[in-house]
Amino acid sequence: MGAFRRAAGAILTIAVASALALAGSSAAGAVGANEVGVFPTWTMAGSAGSFTGTASFASSTVPSPDITSDSVSVRNPSGESAYLGASTAFGQEFGSTRRQPYLTLRPQSASPAPTPPSLSTPPQSTTTIDFGSQQPVAGWGFALGDIDADWAFIQAYDQNGTLLPTGVLGAQAPGNYCDNASPKPSVCSGTAAPFDVPTWVPGPGTLDRTYAGYAISWAPGTIVGNVNDTSGAYIWFKPDANVRKVTIIYGALAGSPVYQLWVASPAAATTITGTVAIEDAPPGTAVPAGTVADLNNADGTPVLAIDETPVTVPVQPDGTYTFTTEQRPSYQIAIDPPPGYTAPAPVTVVANRATVAAPPVVVVAPPVVTPPPTSPPTTPSPTPTASITPELTLAATGADIAPWGFGAAALVVLGALVLAIPGLNRRRERTRAQAAERIR
């Protein structure tokens, strides 16, 4: 079934009439207060013209749709260079798709489109998103990106395979993800306003355009690019709860283009609480300021918030912390204390309920260093002073008496004593003799 026709294309006329006859359903609601937006990982296998796989959601509350495509190629980029940022309408609904994998798909052939466009060159591809018997979470969504030199015709079906009206797709306003607050995707380098925006055909009626003299009437349910190869043009959808399968018929207007496919869903939220204590500390001891708790995936990689930053919360002085995130089979929680403290090993928490408690953890405080005892102060010994020989000055003349003068004076005195002592001895002998005579 084609999305555009020549003037006499009867098959497309029937398809348009069926879609218009069933029009009138409304789109699903937004992500709720007790929900968070989540993205799948993609598992695709096969070869050109026959690919199958699954868009697998980690949350146990979100069903995972099957994916099939007859595209000539299917790739699964990482989401690092092209993404719907947090400030895009899709990002505000579900969160940024940065570092979230997505698919790129093409027509059934890599042959370039002729000018004017043709239905048969390259042949259209068909890709399906099929929940089968599973009921999608109300408010799930998908987005098509890089719609510029190409077109896509989108149809919805219920659980019985019945075609539903275009309105149940819940088409949102087209935009351009290069018109996004920082950080911008690297594929947007050099792209500036006015940004390229594709055209959605909601119905009733068709969108008539002429390409190099060739008239095409686009049916309701078609997103149409502006022929020129640009970056960032996209549209997104929030299907009705009755939608179980979506088909995307894709073709080229110029060159050999590709388009991008993202899927997202609300998921039931869980509140994770935990406690941190200081080893061997008395009860009530405050956890040091600056201690934080990091929320990681089961493999230890950080969980990213809507602003594309790792999810981290402060640990309160009483040691408590709280996360609100999607329910999953498990998370890792790592405690990051200030420098000097020893962090505990990450703990695993099963988060498949509305409220769960993480295992308590203990942070090791820095060791207390006791200074060695100090000796009493000692009185330093006095510093000996050099002996100074005094110099005498003769009062009358002011002449200095050098040290040798003292030596000469001493010799004079000593000589006088030597001369005086014999005389004293003779006097004593004479006195004793006189005393003896008197006695006789």
Rosetta blueprint (number, residue, H / E / L):
1 M L
2 G L
3 A L
4 F E
5 R E
6 R L
7 A L
8 A L
9 G L
10 A H
11 I H
12 L H
13 T H
14 I H
15 A H
16 V H
17 A H
18 S H
19 A H
20 L H
21 A H
22 L L
23 A L
24 G L
25 S L
26 S L
27 A L
28 A L
29 G L
30 A L
31 V L
32 G L
33 A L
34 N L
35 E E
36 V E
37 G E
38 V E
39 F L
40 P L
41 T E
42 W E
43 T E
44 M E
45 A E
46 G E
47 S E
48 A L
49 G L
50 S E
51 F E
52 T E
53 G E
54 T E
55 A E
56 S E
57 F L
58 A L
59 S L
60 S L
61 T L
62 V L
63 P L
64 S L
65 P L
66 D E
67 I E
68 T E
69 S E
70 D L
71 S L
72 V L
73 S L
74 V E
75 R E
76 N L
77 P L
78 S L
79 G L
80 E L
81 S L
82 A L
83 Y L
84 L L
85 G L
86 A L
87 S L
88 T L
89 A H
90 F H
91 G H
92 Q H
93 E H
94 F H
95 G L
96 S L
97 T L
98 R L
99 R L
100 Q L
101 P L
102 Y L
103 L E
104 T E
105 L E
106 R L
107 P L
108 Q L
109 S L
110 A L
111 S L
112 P L
113 A E
114 P L
115 T L
116 P L
117 P L
118 S L
119 L L
120 S L
121 T L
122 P L
123 P L
124 Q L
125 S E
126 T E
127 T E
128 T E
129 I E
130 D E
131 F L
132 G L
133 S L
134 Q L
135 Q L
136 P L
137 V L
138 A L
139 G L
140 W L
141 G E
142 F E
143 A E
144 L E
145 G E
146 D L
147 I L
148 D L
149 A L
150 D E
151 W E
152 A E
153 F E
154 I E
155 Q E
156 A E
157 Y E
158 D L
159 Q L
160 N L
161 G L
162 T L
163 L E
164 L E
165 P L
166 T H
167 G H
168 V H
169 L H
170 G L
171 A E
172 Q L
173 A L
174 P L
175 G E
176 N E
177 Y L
178 C L
179 D L
180 N L
181 A L
182 S L
183 P L
184 K L
185 P L
186 S H
187 V H
188 C H
189 S L
190 G L
191 T L
192 A L
193 A L
194 P L
195 F L
196 D L
197 V L
198 P L
199 T E
200 W E
201 V E
202 P L
203 G L
204 P L
205 G L
206 T L
207 L E
208 D E
209 R E
210 T E
211 Y E
212 A L
213 G L
214 Y E
215 A E
216 I E
217 S E
218 W E
219 A L
220 P L
221 G L
222 T E
223 I E
224 V E
225 G L
226 N L
227 V L
228 N L
229 D L
230 T L
231 S L
232 G L
233 A E
234 Y E
235 I E
236 W E
237 F E
238 K L
239 P L
240 D L
241 A L
242 N L
243 V L
244 R L
245 K E
246 V E
247 T E
248 I E
249 I E
250 Y E
251 G E
252 A E
253 L L
254 A L
255 G E
256 S L
257 P L
258 V L
259 Y E
260 Q E
261 L E
262 W E
263 V E
264 A E
265 S E
266 P E
267 A E
268 A E
269 A E
270 T E
271 T E
272 I E
273 T E
274 G E
275 T E
276 V E
277 A E
278 I E
279 E L
280 D L
281 A L
282 P L
283 P L
284 G L
285 T L
286 A L
287 V L
288 P L
289 A L
290 G L
291 T L
292 V E
293 A E
294 D E
295 L E
296 N E
297 N L
298 A L
299 D L
300 G L
301 T L
302 P E
303 V L
304 L E
305 A L
306 I L
307 D L
308 E L
309 T L
310 P E
311 V L
312 T E
313 V E
314 P E
315 V L
316 Q L
317 P L
318 D L
319 G L
320 T E
321 Y E
322 T E
323 F E
324 T E
325 T E
326 E E
327 Q L
328 R E
329 P E
330 S E
331 Y E
332 Q E
333 I E
334 A E
335 I E
336 D E
337 P L
338 P L
339 P L
340 G L
341 Y L
342 T E
343 A L
344 P L
345 A L
346 P L
347 V E
348 T E
349 V E
350 V E
351 A E
352 N L
353 R L
354 A L
355 T E
356 V E
357 A E
358 A L
359 P L
360 P L
361 V E
362 V E
363 V E
364 V E
365 A L
366 P L
367 P L
368 V L
369 V L
370 T L
371 P L
372 P L
373 P L
374 T L
375 S L
376 P L
377 P L
378 T L
379 T L
380 P L
381 S L
382 P L
383 T L
384 P L
385 T L
386 A L
387 S L
388 I L
389 T L
390 P L
391 E L
392 L E
393 T E
394 L L
395 A L
396 A L
397 T L
398 G L
399 A L
400 D E
401 I E
402 A L
403 P H
404 W H
405 G H
406 F H
407 G H
408 A H
409 A H
410 A H
411 L H
412 V H
413 V H
414 L H
415 G H
416 A H
417 L H
418 V H
419 L H
420 A H
421 I H
422 P H
423 G H
424 L H
425 N H
426 R H
427 R H
428 R H
429 E H
430 R H
431 T H
432 R H
433 A H
434 Q H
435 A H
436 A H
437 E H
438 R H
439 I H
440 R L
